[in-house]
Amino acid sequence: MIDLREVDWRERARGFAAAAGGAPVTYGLMSLCCAVFLMSPLSGFNPVYGDADALLAAQAGYFERWGVIPSELLDGSAHAALTPLTALFVHGSWLHLLGNMLFLYVFGAMAEERMGRVEFTLFYLVCGYFALVAYAVVHADSDQTLVGASGAISAVLGAFLYLFPKARVTSLFPFLFFLPLRFPAWIVLVFWFVLQWLAARGAGSGPGVAYLAHVAGFAAGFLYAWVRFRGTRVKVPATATEGERQP
């Protein structure tokens, strides 16, 4: 939640509009990711993929078709070049999907309202593409498939940090027993970024969380917001939001 004291009526009205459904791109992206997951062999709800060995084979083929394979990305094929876009809508598990959608829901509406629908859409897709490509370039020899919206959502977090640094975010921290505590967004997001940076330094190219994609996406989002909105940053919180651990 964000304290609305000292917010002028125009900012408050825009904030309530976003909270009431004025962020169609954010909610559309969430709906698309959820629909893709439910129709995929990963959800367990689509009987067309069969079960047991057939289901495992379908899941492996699904990742190879729609995910980013770093060792193949720079081979020049049209399919490989498109995978950083398709991978943004593919998630490996329910936990992966729900974690990413929570962060997009929390931070996406305000960023979309500030940027506008078309600009936010392009920002999300381009930064997400860049984040996955950055990871693939660094791990160019890896055959592990990379999927998920984390890079794009990290870019949203980076932009949010620049645009709304004083927004008071309710967050849950594991080391504080998941107590809901309120902090300025800059504290929460800088803390999150430092954790991703430290994890990226120690991570390899094998299965697991692509922390480097988070770092690249966050940096791209922050730099974009700094260049695009420098001198016009919202100086006070505009609406209410909540946060959790990490995308």
C-alpha positions as CSV (number, residue, x, y, z in Angstrom):
1,M,0.0,0.0,0.0
2,I,1.1,3.6,-0.6
3,D,0.4,6.6,1.5
4,L,-1.7,9.1,-0.5
5,R,-1.1,12.1,1.8
6,E,0.1,15.2,0.0
7,V,-0.8,13.8,-3.4
8,D,-2.6,16.3,-5.6
9,W,-6.1,15.4,-6.9
10,R,-4.9,14.7,-10.4
11,E,-2.3,12.1,-9.3
12,R,-4.9,10.6,-7.0
13,A,-7.5,10.4,-9.7
14,R,-5.0,8.7,-12.1
15,G,-4.0,6.3,-9.4
16,F,-7.6,5.2,-8.6
17,A,-8.2,4.9,-12.4
18,A,-5.3,2.5,-12.7
19,A,-6.4,0.5,-9.6
20,A,-9.9,0.3,-11.0
21,G,-8.8,-1.3,-14.3
22,G,-7.1,1.5,-16.2
23,A,-4.1,-0.7,-17.0
24,P,-5.4,-2.9,-19.9
25,V,-1.9,-3.8,-21.2
26,T,-0.7,-5.0,-17.8
27,Y,-3.8,-7.1,-17.3
28,G,-3.8,-8.3,-20.9
29,L,-0.2,-9.5,-20.5
30,M,-1.1,-11.3,-17.3
31,S,-4.1,-13.0,-19.0
32,L,-2.1,-14.0,-22.0
33,C,0.6,-15.6,-19.8
34,C,-1.9,-17.5,-17.8
35,A,-3.8,-18.7,-20.9
36,V,-0.6,-19.9,-22.6
37,F,0.4,-21.8,-19.5
38,L,-3.0,-23.4,-19.0
39,M,-3.0,-24.6,-22.6
40,S,0.6,-25.9,-22.4
41,P,1.7,-29.4,-21.4
42,L,3.1,-27.8,-18.2
43,S,-0.2,-27.0,-16.5
44,G,-1.4,-30.6,-16.3
45,F,-4.9,-29.5,-17.5
46,N,-4.6,-30.2,-21.2
47,P,-5.4,-33.9,-21.8
48,V,-4.2,-33.7,-25.5
49,Y,-0.6,-34.2,-24.3
50,G,-1.3,-37.5,-22.6
51,D,0.5,-38.5,-19.4
52,A,3.7,-40.1,-18.0
53,D,6.4,-40.4,-20.7
54,A,4.2,-38.7,-23.4
55,L,3.7,-35.7,-21.2
56,L,7.4,-35.4,-20.4
57,A,8.3,-35.6,-24.0
58,A,5.7,-32.9,-24.8
59,Q,7.1,-30.6,-22.1
60,A,10.6,-31.0,-23.4
61,G,9.5,-30.3,-27.0
62,Y,7.5,-27.3,-25.8
63,F,10.5,-25.7,-24.2
64,E,12.7,-26.3,-27.2
65,R,10.2,-24.8,-29.6
66,W,9.2,-21.7,-27.7
67,G,12.1,-21.1,-25.3
68,V,15.5,-19.5,-25.8
69,I,18.4,-21.9,-26.3
70,P,21.5,-19.7,-26.0
71,S,23.7,-21.9,-28.1
72,E,21.2,-21.6,-31.0
73,L,20.2,-18.0,-30.6
74,L,23.0,-16.5,-32.7
75,D,22.9,-19.0,-35.5
76,G,20.9,-16.6,-37.7
77,S,17.7,-18.6,-38.0
78,A,14.4,-16.7,-38.0
79,H,12.9,-19.1,-35.4
80,A,15.8,-18.7,-33.0
81,A,15.6,-14.9,-33.3
82,L,11.9,-14.9,-32.4
83,T,12.3,-17.1,-29.3
84,P,13.2,-14.2,-26.9
85,L,9.7,-12.9,-27.6
86,T,7.9,-16.2,-27.4
87,A,9.8,-17.2,-24.2
88,L,8.3,-14.1,-22.4
89,F,5.0,-15.9,-22.4
90,V,6.2,-19.4,-21.4
91,H,6.6,-20.4,-17.7
92,G,8.0,-23.6,-16.3
93,S,5.7,-24.2,-13.4
94,W,2.8,-22.8,-11.4
95,L,5.2,-21.2,-8.9
96,H,7.1,-19.5,-11.7
97,L,4.0,-18.2,-13.4
98,L,2.3,-16.9,-10.2
99,G,5.5,-15.2,-8.9
100,N,6.0,-13.3,-12.1
101,M,2.3,-12.4,-12.4
102,L,2.3,-11.0,-8.9
103,F,5.1,-8.7,-9.6
104,L,3.6,-7.6,-12.9
105,Y,0.3,-6.9,-11.2
106,V,2.0,-5.0,-8.4
107,F,4.2,-2.7,-10.4
108,G,2.9,-2.8,-14.0
109,A,-0.3,-0.7,-13.6
110,M,1.5,2.4,-12.4
111,A,4.3,2.1,-14.9
112,E,1.7,1.7,-17.7
113,E,-0.3,4.7,-16.6
114,R,2.9,6.8,-16.6
115,M,4.2,5.6,-19.9
116,G,0.9,5.1,-21.8
117,R,-0.4,1.9,-23.3
118,V,1.5,1.8,-26.6
119,E,4.8,2.9,-25.1
120,F,4.5,0.5,-22.1
121,T,3.8,-2.4,-24.5
122,L,6.9,-1.7,-26.6
123,F,8.9,-1.1,-23.5
124,Y,7.9,-4.4,-22.0
125,L,8.6,-6.5,-25.1
126,V,11.8,-4.8,-26.1
127,C,13.3,-4.8,-22.6
128,G,12.2,-8.4,-22.1
129,Y,13.8,-9.4,-25.4
130,F,17.0,-7.6,-24.5
131,A,17.2,-9.3,-21.1
132,L,17.0,-12.8,-22.5
133,V,19.4,-12.0,-25.3
134,A,21.9,-10.5,-22.8
135,Y,21.7,-13.8,-20.8
136,A,22.1,-15.9,-23.9
137,V,25.2,-13.9,-25.2
138,V,27.0,-14.3,-21.8
139,H,26.1,-18.1,-21.8
140,A,26.5,-18.6,-25.5
141,D,27.5,-22.3,-25.1
142,S,24.6,-23.3,-23.0
143,D,22.0,-25.7,-24.2
144,Q,19.6,-25.0,-21.3
145,T,16.3,-23.5,-22.4
146,L,15.4,-20.1,-21.0
147,V,11.8,-19.1,-20.5
148,G,9.7,-16.7,-18.5
149,A,8.7,-13.1,-18.2
150,S,11.2,-12.3,-15.5
151,G,13.4,-10.2,-17.7
152,A,10.6,-8.0,-18.9
153,I,9.1,-7.7,-15.4
154,S,12.5,-6.8,-14.0
155,A,12.6,-3.9,-16.5
156,V,9.2,-2.7,-15.1
157,L,10.8,-2.8,-11.6
158,G,13.7,-0.7,-12.9
159,A,11.4,1.9,-14.5
160,F,9.3,1.9,-11.3
161,L,12.3,2.7,-9.2
162,Y,13.1,5.8,-11.3
163,L,9.5,7.0,-11.7
164,F,8.1,6.3,-8.2
165,P,11.1,6.0,-5.8
166,K,9.1,7.3,-2.8
167,A,6.1,5.1,-3.3
168,R,5.6,3.1,-0.1
169,V,5.5,-0.6,-0.9
170,T,4.2,-3.3,1.4
171,S,6.6,-6.2,1.1
172,L,7.2,-9.6,2.6
173,F,10.8,-10.5,3.5
174,P,11.6,-14.2,4.4
175,F,14.3,-13.2,6.9
176,L,11.7,-11.1,8.7
177,F,9.3,-14.1,9.0
178,F,7.2,-12.7,6.1
179,L,5.8,-9.9,8.1
180,P,4.1,-7.3,5.9
181,L,6.2,-4.1,6.3
182,R,6.0,-0.8,4.5
183,F,9.1,0.7,2.9
184,P,9.8,3.3,0.2
185,A,10.0,1.6,-3.2
186,W,13.7,2.6,-3.6
187,I,14.7,0.6,-0.6
188,V,12.7,-2.5,-1.7
189,L,13.8,-2.4,-5.3
190,V,17.5,-1.6,-4.7
191,F,17.6,-4.4,-2.1
192,W,16.0,-6.7,-4.7
193,F,18.5,-5.7,-7.4
194,V,21.5,-6.2,-5.1
195,L,20.3,-9.7,-4.4
196,Q,19.9,-10.5,-8.1
197,W,23.3,-9.1,-8.8
198,L,25.0,-11.2,-6.1
199,A,23.1,-14.3,-7.2
200,A,24.0,-13.7,-10.9
201,R,27.7,-13.5,-10.0
202,G,27.5,-16.9,-8.4
203,A,25.2,-18.6,-10.9
204,G,26.2,-20.7,-13.8
205,S,24.4,-21.5,-17.1
206,G,22.7,-24.6,-15.9
207,P,19.0,-25.1,-14.8
208,G,17.7,-22.6,-12.3
209,V,16.9,-18.9,-12.1
210,A,18.4,-16.7,-14.8
211,Y,19.5,-14.0,-12.4
212,L,21.6,-12.3,-15.1
213,A,18.4,-11.7,-17.2
214,H,16.9,-10.0,-14.1
215,V,19.9,-7.7,-13.8
216,A,19.9,-6.9,-17.5
217,G,16.2,-6.2,-17.6
218,F,16.2,-4.1,-14.4
219,A,19.2,-2.0,-15.7
220,A,17.5,-1.5,-19.1
221,G,14.2,-0.5,-17.5
222,F,15.9,2.0,-15.2
223,L,18.0,3.5,-17.9
224,Y,15.0,3.8,-20.3
225,A,13.0,5.6,-17.6
226,W,15.9,7.9,-16.8
227,V,16.4,8.9,-20.4
228,R,12.7,9.1,-21.3
229,F,11.3,10.8,-18.2
230,R,14.3,12.7,-16.9
231,G,13.1,16.0,-15.5
232,T,9.4,14.9,-15.5
233,R,9.5,12.2,-12.8
234,V,6.5,11.9,-10.5
235,K,7.7,13.2,-7.2
236,V,5.0,11.8,-5.0
237,P,3.2,8.4,-4.8
238,A,0.3,8.1,-7.1
239,T,-1.6,5.0,-6.0
240,A,-1.5,2.0,-3.8
241,T,0.6,-1.1,-4.4
242,E,2.0,-4.1,-2.7
243,G,5.1,-6.2,-3.2
244,E,6.6,-9.6,-2.5
245,R,9.9,-11.3,-2.9
246,Q,11.2,-11.6,-6.5
247,P,10.1,-12.4,-10.0
